[in-house]
Amino acid sequence: MVRPYERARQTGESDPRTGKDQIVWILDRMLRRFLHRGELTIVDHDGSVHRVGAPAAGIEPVSIRLTDARVAREIVRSVQLGTAEAYMDGRLLFERGDILALIRLVSANRRWEDAPPPPEWRRRLGAIRGYFAARNHEARARRNVAHHYDIGNRLYALFLDEDWQYSCGYFTDPANGLDQAQADKKAHIAAKLFLQPGQKVLDIGCGWGGMALYLHRHYDVDVLGVTLSEAQLQVARERAAAAGVADRVRFEMLDYRNVTGQFDRIVSVGMFEHVGAAHYDAFFRRCAELLVPQGVMLLHTIGRFDHPKSGDPFADKYIFPGYHLPNLSQIIQASERSRLIASDVETLRLHYALTLGHWLDRTRAHRADIVEMYDERFFRMWEVYLAAALAMFETGAGCVFQVQYVRHRGALPITRDYMEAEERRLRAGAQAMPPIELALSEPEPAADMPGRTDLRSVPAEIQTPQ
């Protein structure tokens, strides 16, 4: 077998050990430490070629070109952020494959199941950094939500399902479409709430109102949905009014810390990721105070298989500032301190990867629309976000936890049979949700929104979709 360096000498390609750009040599050595399955070709700005790895079945070969000397330096400094920003700026170009293929190639060589357990000091350091990195007091929490969710509802309309469910779907069959998976997700969650007509439900992080409207429609319950997103609040209220249920399904701009009253049920889907580890005790303490003694709560959140860490630098800067992904022990320990009983725990291992695959496909199908709404840099930023998240759930530490809580051990039937029976009933009678009509008064996305740039600063070769 010809070794990579020998092949470089035989073909006249530059040898990174003797190349002028020592940063590229360092990057080459970094990659060779772990990248063995799949082939990555890097063409530096001066034309020198570096090949890492070897062809492997099921892993698409990737070839990238770096357009200037700074790219390699930025990647060495921060692999995730440097690679993402170079791609966003048009300074990392693909000659073979695409950003998803690159992320999958790297991830295939760093599969979570294959990695040895980290040393205890690293676990402790990750927990400490994660704790202090996501200290989301009320004002900061509001800013963080606006950063991601108040960038224009039209963007979300392009890639989400018909009900705008911006969280993990539930695939009873991997071949199911996105609309079916999101409808089945709502049924899966509703069945765990053990709802009765006339009950009061709190939806923490209600999004565009789909879950709240679903629960009212199927169970005749009164729902209060709270959000920190002005854009989501506007659409949710319009949907409730259009359905003629605004008196029964209400939506408010409200931090969970400021909710008052008593509720028979609490549901929170895709919001806990924004709470921050420093506030877990406060979150569960408030939920316990809001829940009646015989109440039931369902928490649905992205999580990690492994120890807690601070956020990915790309995601924290551009996508979800202040986010923190908990492992299961963090969730359970924090809720135990508020004397909430974890009555049922489920780990969804692959469902979010399937969901993100649909979102990425839909985003790419609407590339021209997104570039027109924002610009090329924003589209590439969104593409990196979805592709990296997909790989995290395929081979990384990402998963989704659904934790059901009760305050009293006798609040639910003694077995789980009721969940399966109710879920079957809901799926058998599923009806499509009314279509969402965008508000005519929706403001234009802000000029300083994440990832946005003036098209004049983007190289001409990447302004036109490939």
Stockholm file with secondary structure:
# STOCKHOLM 1.0

chainA/1-466         MVRPYERARQTGESDPRTGKDQIVWILDRMLRRFLHRGELTIVDHDGSVHRVGAPAAGIEPVSIRLTDARVAREIVRSVQLGTAEAYMDGRLLFERGDILALIRLVSANRRWEDAPPPPEWRRRLGAIRGYFAARNHEARARRNVAHHYDIGNRLYALFLDEDWQYSCGYFTDPANGLDQAQADKKAHIAAKLFLQPGQKVLDIGCGWGGMALYLHRHYDVDVLGVTLSEAQLQVARERAAAAGVADRVRFEMLDYRNVTGQFDRIVSVGMFEHVGAAHYDAFFRRCAELLVPQGVMLLHTIGRFDHPKSGDPFADKYIFPGYHLPNLSQIIQASERSRLIASDVETLRLHYALTLGHWLDRTRAHRADIVEMYDERFFRMWEVYLAAALAMFETGAGCVFQVQYVRHRGALPITRDYMEAEERRLRAGAQAMPPIELALSEPEPAADMPGRTDLRSVPAEIQTPQ
#=GR chainA/1-466 SS CCCHHHHHHHHTCCCTTTCSCHHHHHHHHHHHTTCCBEEEEEECTTSCEEEEEECBTTBCCEEEEECSTHHHHHHHHCHHHHHHHHHHTTCEEEEESCHHHHHHHHHHTSCGGGSCCCCHHHHHHHHHHHHHHTCCCHHHHHHHHHHHHSSCHHHHHHHSCTTCCCSCCCCSSTTCCHHHHHHHHHHHHHHHHTCCTTCEEEEESCTTSHHHHHHHHHHCCEEEEEESCHHHHHHHHHHHHHTTCTTTEEEEECCGGGCCSCEEEEEEESCGGGTCGGGHHHHHHHHHHHEEEEEEEEEEEEEESSCCCCCCHHIIIIICTTCCCCBHHHHHHHHHTTTCEEEEEEEESSHHHHHHHHHHHHHHHTHHHHHHHSCHHHHHHHHHHHHHHHHHHHTSSEEEEEEEEESSTTSSCSSTHHHHHHHHHHHHTCCCCCCCCCCTTCCCCCTTCTTCCCGGGSCGGGTSCC
#=GC SS_cons         CCCHHHHHHHHTCCCTTTCSCHHHHHHHHHHHTTCCBEEEEEECTTSCEEEEEECBTTBCCEEEEECSTHHHHHHHHCHHHHHHHHHHTTCEEEEESCHHHHHHHHHHTSCGGGSCCCCHHHHHHHHHHHHHHTCCCHHHHHHHHHHHHSSCHHHHHHHSCTTCCCSCCCCSSTTCCHHHHHHHHHHHHHHHHTCCTTCEEEEESCTTSHHHHHHHHHHCCEEEEEESCHHHHHHHHHHHHHTTCTTTEEEEECCGGGCCSCEEEEEEESCGGGTCGGGHHHHHHHHHHHEEEEEEEEEEEEEESSCCCCCCHHIIIIICTTCCCCBHHHHHHHHHTTTCEEEEEEEESSHHHHHHHHHHHHHHHTHHHHHHHSCHHHHHHHHHHHHHHHHHHHTSSEEEEEEEEESSTTSSCSSTHHHHHHHHHHHHTCCCCCCCCCCTTCCCCCTTCTTCCCGGGSCGGGTSCC
//
